[in-house]
Amino acid sequence: MAIRIYKPTSPGRRNSSVSDFAELTPGAVPEKSLLKRYKRKGGRNNQGFITARHRGGGHKRMYRVIDFHRTKDGIAATVDSVQYDPNRSSRIALLKYADGEKRYVLAVDGLKKGDVILNGPDAPPTVGNCLPLKNIPAGMEVCCIEMTPGRGAALCRSAGSSAVLMAREGGWAQLQLPSGEVRRVPSQGRATIGKMGNSEHDAVRIGKAGRNRWKGWRPHVRGTAMNPHDHPHGGGEGRTKGGRHPVSPTGKLAKGGFTRRRRKPSNSAIIRRRKSRRYGQLKLR
């Protein structure tokens, strides 16, 4: 893929860019049997409290039902089309299995119309195939990784992301994640060979506030512009930083602080923590 830069015909178009969508299949339309109504929640939980700030509005969209489990083993699937998904940064591929069933999967880099992919332990470790980690050679790039066997892909699902299978020991596989963290996952869990497509997604420049509103992002107000009872950075005569490290509205460190629970059960699965730009190597507490 590549980035198409708009000409500065207006202030909103200046410094704005968009994907050229060259990897999408021309003329492809969403599969109606795999569409569901997407109910927006505006960042609120089941009690109506805001748990994710600055969410709301946005363009209406339908949810594409994605097969994150890839459990249809031993049946060849042909890529019918590569399509855009408004609900995620990566592209999706519509598969047609030999028995006639259709399913959506996340499209890896290099996947195109007409390719044939397989699922299951007997599948060869080629790009697009999904098989258990215990059957994948060490050193390969993988994505759409299961953290719990049978629960579906949970790791490395966003555009351009992938992990490296470093080693296997006993019933565990060691993965180096995009953040630099090295952790163990069960080797019975499945993963897809390759890296996620649309790798230049983070290079797209929004250009104007309206594009974020279409995505469902509402305006963000700086803490220093608030009153003291609204934010720890609020108040003061004139513009001030408040004399403390940046924090969230609830007082949590916003840059480089520990956000993981001390006694989280999965702490034992982390072999090496990710690196922090502020504090260097983070340690488990």
N, C-alpha and C positions, 0 to 999 in steps of 0.2 A: 504494500500500500504506500501511498504518498500523501503529502499534505498540499491542499490547494489553497493559495493565499488570495484573498479578495483584493480587488483594486479599491483604493480609498475614495469611493464615490460619495461617502457620507462619514460623519464622525463615528457612527456605529460600525461601519465596514472597515475603517482604518485599523490596522493591526489585528484583523480578524482572520481566522483560517478555519478550514473544515477538511475532513477526510475526503479523498477522491472516490472512495467506495469502489475501487477498481477490482477488489477481490470478490465482490458480490456477483451473483449470477444474474445477467440481464433478464428482465421480464418475470422473475420469480415472485410469487405472491405467497403470503402466509397460508399454511395448511389449516383449514377451518376446524378440522377435528382435533387439533392440538392447541386451540385458542381458548382461553378462559377470561372471564371478566376480572379486571384488576381493580380492587377496591382500595382507594387511597385512604390513609389514616392520618395524614398531616402531622406525623411525628408523635402521635398520642397512643397511650397504651389502652388496655381494656377498661380502665377506670376514667379515661378522659384526660389524664395528666400528660403534659408534654415531657417526653423522655428523650426525644431527639429534636434539638433546637433548629430553628430556621427552616423548617419543612412546611410545605403546603402549596396548594394550587398545582400548577403544571399542566401539561397537555394530557388529554385522555389517551389511554393506551390499553391494549389487550395483553394479557400475560401469555407467553409461549411456554407450554409444558415441556420442560427439558428432562431428558432421561439421564439422570446423574448416576444411576446404578450400573448401567451397561451390562445387564445380566442375560441378555439374549445370546447365548453361547452357540458356537458352531454353525451359525447361519450367516452367510455373507450378506453384507449391506452395501448398496451402491449410493454414493452421494448424489442426490437428485438436484440439490441447489445449495448455495451458501447465501445466507440471508442476514439482514440487519435485525437486531433485537433492541428495542428501545429500553429494555429493562436492565441491560448490562453493557459493559464496555467491550466485551468480546463479541465475535460473530457466532452465528449458529449455523449448523448444517442439517438439512433435512435428509434423513436416510430412508431408503426403500429397501426393506429386507426381501430375501428371496421368496418368503411365504406371503408377501403382499403387505405386511404391516409397515407403517410409517412412524418414525420417531425423530425428535429433535435431539441433537447433541451439541456440545460446545465445539466450535471449529478450531482445530490447531493450525499453526502456521504451515502453509503449503498445501492444505487440503483444498481440492477443487472438484468441480462437477465431473462425475464419471469415475472417481476413485472408488475402490472397493476396500472396505475395512472389515475387521473381524473382532469379536469379543471372546473372552474365555482363556483358560490356561494353555490351550493348544495353539493360540494365535501367535504368529511370528512377531518379534519386537520391532515392528516398522511403524512409521509415523501414522498416527490416527487410530491404531489398534489399542484395545483396552485389555489388560491382563493383570493377574496378581503380581505384586511387587516381588514375590519369591521367584517368579519366572522371568524377571527383567534383568538383563546384564548390568553389572555395576558400572557407574560412570555415565549412564544415559540420562538425558533430560526427560522429565516426566511432568505431567500436569493433571488436574482433576483427580486429586489423590484422596482416597478414603482415610479418615482418621480412625474410624471404627468399621470393621468389615461388615458389609451389607447395609450400611447406613447411607451410602451415597457419597459422591465427591464433595469435599469440603475445602481442600487446600489448592492454591494456585489455579483459580478459576477466572481471574481478571485478565484484561488484555495484556499480552506480552509477558506474562509471568510463567515461571517454570521452576522446578526444583531438580537437584542433581542427586541421584541415588548413589550414595558414597560406599556403603557396605551393608552386609547382612550378618546378623549374629543371633543364633537361636531362632526364635519366632519373631524377631524384630528386624526392621530395616531402618538404616540411618539416612536421613535426607537433609541436604543443605537447602534451606528455603531462601526465597529472594531477599529477605531481610538480613541474611547472614547467619540466622539461627540454625543450629544443628539439633535435630530432635529425632526421637524414635517413633515409629508407627508400626502397627502389626504388619508383618509381611504377607498375611493373607488378604489384606486390603488391596483394592484394585487401583490402577492408575493408567492414564493414557500416555502413550509415547509421543514426545514432541513438546513444543512450547505453544502457548496460546497465541492466536493470531492477533491482528490489529495492534502490533507492537508500538506504533507511533501515536497511539491514542493520547498519551500524556503531552504530546507536542502540539495538540490543537489549542489555539488561543480563542477564548470565548468572545472577546472583543467588546461585548456590551452586556449590560445587566439583564436585558430582556431574555437573552438565551438561557441564563441561569433560571429565570422565572419559568420558562417553558419546561425546564427539567424538574421543577418542584422545589427549587431553592429560593427562600425568601431572604430579604436583606439582613445582613449581619451588623449589629451595632457594637462598636468598640466598648470595652469595659471602662476605659478612662473617660468616656463620654457620659457615663451613667452617674447616678447619685450613690452615696455610700451604702444605702440599704439595699441597692439593687445589685451591686457588684463589689468585690474586694478592691478593685482599682478605682472605684468611683470617688467623687468629691474632690476637695482641694481647691485652692484659689488659683485660677488659671489652669493651663495645661500642665499636668504632672503625671509621672509614671507611678506614683504611689509609694516608691521606695521599697518595693519588694519584687521578688521574682514573679514572672508571669504565671497567673493561676487561672483556673476556670471559675465560673460563678459560684461553685461550691467549695472553692479553696484548694482544689487539687492542682499540683504543679502541671503546667501546660506544656513545658518544653523540657524533655529529658528526665522527668520524674518517673517513679515506679507506678505503673498502673495495674500490675498483676497482683492478685491476692497472694499473701505469704504462704498460706497452707492449701493452695489449690492442688487437688490430687494429681493433676497431670504435670506438676513441676518435675516429678521424677523422670518424665520422658524427655526433658530438655537436657541435652548434653552440653551445648554451648549457647549462651544467650546472644541475642543480636547486639550489634554495636550501637552505642548512642553517640551522636555527634558532640554532645556536651560532656558526658561523663565517661566516654570511652566504653570499655566492655562492661555491660551490665551484669551484675551477679545476682544469683538467687538469694533471697533473704529468708 
